[in-house]
Amino acid sequence: MAGFAGVADGETLRAVTAWLDWLADERRASAHTIEAYRRDAAQFVAFLARHHGALCDLALLAAVTPSDLRGFLAERRGRGVEHASNARSLSALRGLFRFFDRNGIVVNHALRQVRSPRLPKTAPKPLSPEDAASLLDDAADGAGAPWIAARDMALLTLLYGCGLRIAEALALDCRVVPLGETLTVLGKGRKERVVPVLPAVGEAIAAYMDARPFARDKSAPLFVGARGKRLNPGVVQKRLRDMRAQLGLPDTTTPHKLRHSFATHLLSGGADLRAIQELLGHASLSTTQRYTDVDTAALMAAYNRAHPRARS
């Protein structure tokens, strides 16, 4: 296997291969993820071989110390590897050693003593209102069966118009239609929240329901795939990847980006941060406050309009 020649013995190679096969077969990891994890494991094994001056075997993996792990990360930092990549590598190694532990291959808990690199907190970058509109228009003109285009339009309109998480939207059943002025959503921690429904959202859902060729029993899933089963989020993610390529939108344009955009555009329009917290279903206001960093100008304008000292 590439990257392991001359630095690992056959038993180690077979153990790592078993882990990668498990990721593919049991975890359904993507080929991209598996290749990234293979590289991370190969680089760590090569580091151990250099560091200890010996071929890496299972005994050496069992003897890995927190100092070995910190040395590996330090060497990578010295080569200009960013914190985010080091954090991913450390996550891959944790998965590798957990697999070894569960399967009785190697028992080593050194990774529990090593913290992941601290990543800078970044505010979510929303779509512009114009880009959001373009995305919805493109969904409505989607290729394939007309009912699928109507489904995609309805789903994306719901995500952007109500600020739902993709899992919340796909968990809805047909019992919620016809939509009224509000929609009850079951969010994280099985906590219910009520969100307002814009007329455009209700109209998009109604158009989709008129076009869908499958049963509309109350217990049937609202959003379904080509075979009538509950829609898989991976299908939605792929559809968005295709659309963002056609529209020239950034790679960060994901289903969750529509939720970010929902919150940011409300904030830009003068909505109260506490109200946005309720609409998003955030347990803590500090989570919602991440959105304040993306529109400081709007917040300062609101402050200058409202605060007594600012007015004076």
C-alpha positions as CSV (number, residue, x, y, z in Angstrom):
1,M,0.0,0.0,0.0
2,A,1.3,3.4,-1.0
3,G,3.3,5.2,1.7
4,F,4.0,2.2,3.9
5,A,6.8,0.6,1.9
6,G,10.0,0.4,3.9
7,V,8.5,1.9,7.0
8,A,6.0,-0.8,8.3
9,D,6.0,-4.6,8.6
10,G,3.4,-6.8,6.9
11,E,1.3,-7.2,10.1
12,T,1.0,-3.5,10.6
13,L,0.1,-3.0,6.9
14,R,-2.6,-5.7,7.2
15,A,-4.0,-4.0,10.4
16,V,-4.2,-0.6,8.7
17,T,-5.8,-2.1,5.6
18,A,-8.4,-3.8,7.8
19,W,-9.3,-0.4,9.3
20,L,-9.6,1.2,5.9
21,D,-11.8,-1.6,4.7
22,W,-14.0,-1.2,7.8
23,L,-14.3,2.5,7.1
24,A,-15.5,1.7,3.5
25,D,-17.8,-1.2,4.3
26,E,-19.2,-0.4,7.7
27,R,-19.0,3.4,8.0
28,R,-19.7,4.0,4.3
29,A,-16.9,6.6,4.3
30,S,-16.2,8.4,1.0
31,A,-13.3,7.5,-1.2
32,H,-11.9,11.0,-0.5
33,T,-12.1,10.5,3.3
34,I,-10.5,7.0,3.1
35,E,-7.6,8.3,1.0
36,A,-7.0,11.2,3.4
37,Y,-7.0,8.8,6.4
38,R,-4.7,6.4,4.6
39,R,-2.2,9.3,4.1
40,D,-2.5,10.4,7.7
41,A,-1.8,6.8,8.9
42,A,1.1,6.4,6.4
43,Q,2.7,9.7,7.5
44,F,2.4,8.8,11.2
45,V,3.9,5.3,10.6
46,A,6.8,6.9,8.6
47,F,7.4,9.4,11.4
48,L,7.6,6.6,14.0
49,A,10.0,4.6,11.8
50,R,12.3,7.7,11.5
51,H,11.9,8.7,15.1
52,H,12.8,5.3,16.5
53,G,15.1,4.2,13.8
54,A,13.2,0.9,13.2
55,L,10.5,-0.6,11.1
56,C,7.1,0.2,12.5
57,D,5.4,-2.9,13.9
58,L,2.5,-3.5,16.2
59,A,4.7,-3.5,19.3
60,L,6.0,0.0,18.4
61,L,2.4,1.2,17.9
62,A,1.5,-0.2,21.3
63,A,4.4,1.7,22.8
64,V,3.5,5.1,21.3
65,T,3.6,7.9,23.9
66,P,2.0,11.3,24.0
67,S,5.5,12.7,23.3
68,D,5.6,10.7,20.0
69,L,2.3,12.2,19.0
70,R,3.3,15.7,19.9
71,G,6.6,15.2,18.0
72,F,4.6,14.1,14.9
73,L,2.4,17.2,15.1
74,A,5.4,19.5,15.7
75,E,7.2,18.0,12.6
76,R,4.2,18.7,10.5
77,R,3.8,22.2,11.8
78,G,7.5,22.8,10.9
79,R,6.6,21.8,7.3
80,G,3.8,24.4,7.2
81,V,0.9,22.0,7.8
82,E,-2.1,24.1,9.1
83,H,-3.8,23.5,12.4
84,A,-7.0,22.2,10.6
85,S,-5.0,19.5,8.8
86,N,-3.2,18.5,12.0
87,A,-6.6,18.3,13.8
88,R,-7.9,16.0,11.1
89,S,-4.8,13.8,11.2
90,L,-5.2,13.5,15.0
91,S,-8.9,12.5,14.5
92,A,-7.9,9.9,12.0
93,L,-5.3,8.4,14.4
94,R,-7.8,8.3,17.2
95,G,-10.1,6.3,14.9
96,L,-7.3,4.0,13.9
97,F,-6.4,3.2,17.5
98,R,-10.0,2.8,18.6
99,F,-10.4,0.2,15.8
100,F,-7.2,-1.5,17.0
101,D,-8.5,-1.5,20.5
102,R,-11.9,-2.9,19.7
103,N,-10.4,-5.7,17.6
104,G,-7.7,-6.7,20.0
105,I,-4.9,-5.6,17.7
106,V,-3.2,-2.9,19.7
107,V,-4.2,-1.3,23.0
108,N,-2.8,2.2,23.5
109,H,-4.6,5.2,25.0
110,A,-1.9,7.8,24.5
111,L,-4.1,9.8,22.2
112,R,-6.4,10.5,25.1
113,Q,-3.7,12.7,26.6
114,V,-3.1,14.8,23.5
115,R,-5.4,17.7,22.7
116,S,-6.3,18.6,19.1
117,P,-4.8,21.9,17.9
118,R,-7.0,24.9,18.7
119,L,-8.8,26.1,15.6
120,P,-9.7,29.7,15.1
121,K,-13.4,30.5,15.4
122,T,-14.8,31.8,12.2
123,A,-18.2,33.3,11.7
124,P,-20.3,31.6,9.1
125,K,-20.3,33.3,5.7
126,P,-23.9,33.5,4.3
127,L,-25.0,33.6,0.8
128,S,-26.1,37.0,-0.5
129,P,-29.9,37.3,-0.9
130,E,-29.2,37.4,-4.7
131,D,-27.3,34.1,-4.6
132,A,-29.9,32.5,-2.4
133,A,-32.6,33.5,-5.0
134,S,-30.4,32.1,-7.8
135,L,-30.1,28.8,-6.0
136,L,-33.8,28.5,-5.6
137,D,-34.4,29.4,-9.2
138,D,-31.9,26.8,-10.4
139,A,-33.6,24.2,-8.2
140,A,-37.0,25.0,-9.8
141,D,-35.4,24.5,-13.3
142,G,-33.7,21.2,-12.3
143,A,-33.1,18.5,-14.9
144,G,-34.9,15.2,-14.6
145,A,-38.5,14.5,-13.6
146,P,-40.5,17.6,-13.0
147,W,-41.6,16.4,-9.6
148,I,-38.0,16.1,-8.4
149,A,-37.4,19.7,-9.5
150,A,-40.5,20.7,-7.5
151,R,-39.2,18.6,-4.5
152,D,-35.7,20.3,-4.6
153,M,-37.3,23.7,-4.9
154,A,-39.6,23.0,-1.9
155,L,-36.9,21.6,0.3
156,L,-34.4,24.5,-0.4
157,T,-37.1,27.0,0.0
158,L,-38.0,25.4,3.4
159,L,-34.4,25.4,4.6
160,Y,-33.8,29.1,3.6
161,G,-37.3,30.3,4.5
162,C,-37.6,28.6,7.9
163,G,-34.0,28.1,9.0
164,L,-34.3,24.3,9.4
165,R,-31.4,21.9,9.7
166,I,-31.4,19.4,6.8
167,A,-32.1,16.5,9.3
168,E,-35.1,18.4,10.6
169,A,-36.6,19.0,7.2
170,L,-36.0,15.4,6.0
171,A,-37.7,14.1,9.2
172,L,-41.0,15.8,8.4
173,D,-43.9,13.6,7.4
174,C,-46.9,14.5,5.1
175,R,-49.0,15.2,8.2
176,V,-47.6,18.7,8.3
177,V,-49.3,19.6,4.9
178,P,-51.0,21.8,4.1
179,L,-48.7,24.2,5.8
180,G,-50.3,26.9,7.9
181,E,-48.7,30.0,9.3
182,T,-46.4,28.1,11.6
183,L,-44.6,24.7,11.6
184,T,-43.7,22.6,14.6
185,V,-40.2,21.2,14.2
186,L,-38.5,18.5,16.3
187,G,-34.9,19.7,16.7
188,K,-31.8,18.6,18.6
189,G,-32.3,16.9,21.9
190,R,-35.9,16.2,20.7
191,K,-36.9,19.7,21.6
192,E,-39.8,21.1,19.7
193,R,-39.9,24.7,18.4
194,V,-42.4,26.6,16.3
195,V,-41.3,28.5,13.2
196,P,-43.3,30.9,11.1
197,V,-44.0,29.8,7.5
198,L,-43.7,32.3,4.7
199,P,-46.3,32.1,2.0
200,A,-43.5,31.3,-0.5
201,V,-42.6,28.2,1.5
202,G,-46.2,27.0,1.7
203,E,-46.6,27.5,-2.0
204,A,-43.5,25.6,-2.9
205,I,-44.5,22.7,-0.7
206,A,-48.0,22.6,-2.2
207,A,-46.6,22.6,-5.7
208,Y,-44.3,19.7,-4.8
209,M,-47.2,17.7,-3.2
210,D,-49.3,18.2,-6.3
211,A,-46.5,16.8,-8.5
212,R,-45.1,13.9,-6.4
213,P,-46.2,10.5,-7.7
214,F,-46.1,8.7,-4.3
215,A,-48.6,8.2,-1.6
216,R,-49.5,11.1,0.7
217,D,-50.6,9.3,3.8
218,K,-50.0,11.3,6.9
219,S,-47.3,8.9,8.1
220,A,-45.4,9.0,4.8
221,P,-42.2,11.0,4.6
222,L,-42.7,14.5,3.2
223,F,-39.5,14.5,1.1
224,V,-38.8,11.3,-0.8
225,G,-36.3,10.0,-3.3
226,A,-36.8,8.5,-6.7
227,R,-38.1,5.2,-5.2
228,G,-40.5,6.8,-2.7
229,K,-38.4,6.3,0.4
230,R,-37.4,9.1,2.8
231,L,-34.9,11.3,1.0
232,N,-31.2,10.8,1.9
233,P,-29.3,13.9,2.9
234,G,-26.4,12.8,0.6
235,V,-28.8,13.3,-2.4
236,V,-29.5,16.8,-1.3
237,Q,-25.8,17.5,-0.8
238,K,-24.9,16.2,-4.2
239,R,-27.6,18.3,-5.8
240,L,-26.3,21.4,-4.2
241,R,-22.7,20.6,-5.3
242,D,-24.0,20.4,-8.9
243,M,-25.9,23.7,-8.6
244,R,-23.1,25.6,-7.0
245,A,-20.8,24.5,-9.8
246,Q,-23.3,25.8,-12.4
247,L,-23.9,29.1,-10.6
248,G,-20.3,29.7,-9.6
249,L,-21.1,29.7,-5.9
250,P,-18.4,28.9,-3.3
251,D,-17.7,25.3,-2.2
252,T,-19.1,26.2,1.2
253,T,-22.6,26.3,-0.3
254,T,-24.2,23.5,1.6
255,P,-27.7,22.8,3.0
256,H,-26.6,24.2,6.3
257,K,-25.4,27.4,4.5
258,L,-29.1,28.2,3.8
259,R,-29.7,28.0,7.6
260,H,-26.8,30.4,8.1
261,S,-28.2,32.7,5.4
262,F,-31.7,32.6,7.0
263,A,-30.3,33.9,10.3
264,T,-28.0,36.5,8.8
265,H,-30.6,38.0,6.5
266,L,-33.0,38.2,9.4
267,L,-30.4,40.0,11.5
268,S,-29.6,42.3,8.6
269,G,-33.3,43.2,8.4
270,G,-33.3,44.2,12.1
271,A,-34.6,41.0,13.8
272,D,-33.9,40.6,17.5
273,L,-31.1,38.2,18.3
274,R,-33.2,36.4,20.9
275,A,-36.0,35.9,18.4
276,I,-33.4,34.4,15.9
277,Q,-32.2,32.1,18.7
278,E,-35.7,30.8,19.2
279,L,-36.2,30.3,15.4
280,L,-33.0,28.4,15.1
281,G,-33.6,26.3,18.2
282,H,-30.2,27.2,19.8
283,A,-30.1,26.3,23.5
284,S,-27.6,29.1,24.1
285,L,-27.5,32.6,22.8
286,S,-23.7,32.3,22.5
287,T,-24.3,29.9,19.6
288,T,-26.6,32.4,17.9
289,Q,-24.1,35.2,18.5
290,R,-21.8,33.6,16.0
291,Y,-24.0,35.3,13.4
292,T,-23.3,38.8,14.8
293,D,-19.8,38.7,13.4
294,V,-21.0,38.5,9.8
295,D,-23.0,41.8,9.9
296,T,-21.4,44.2,12.3
297,A,-22.5,47.2,10.3
298,A,-26.1,46.2,10.7
299,L,-25.7,45.7,14.4
300,M,-23.9,49.0,14.9
301,A,-26.7,50.8,12.9
302,A,-29.3,49.2,15.2
303,Y,-27.3,50.2,18.3
304,N,-27.0,53.8,17.1
305,R,-30.7,54.0,16.4
306,A,-31.8,52.4,19.7
307,H,-29.3,53.1,22.5
308,P,-30.1,56.3,24.5
309,R,-26.4,57.2,24.8
310,A,-25.9,56.6,21.1
311,R,-28.8,58.9,20.3
312,S,-27.5,61.6,22.5
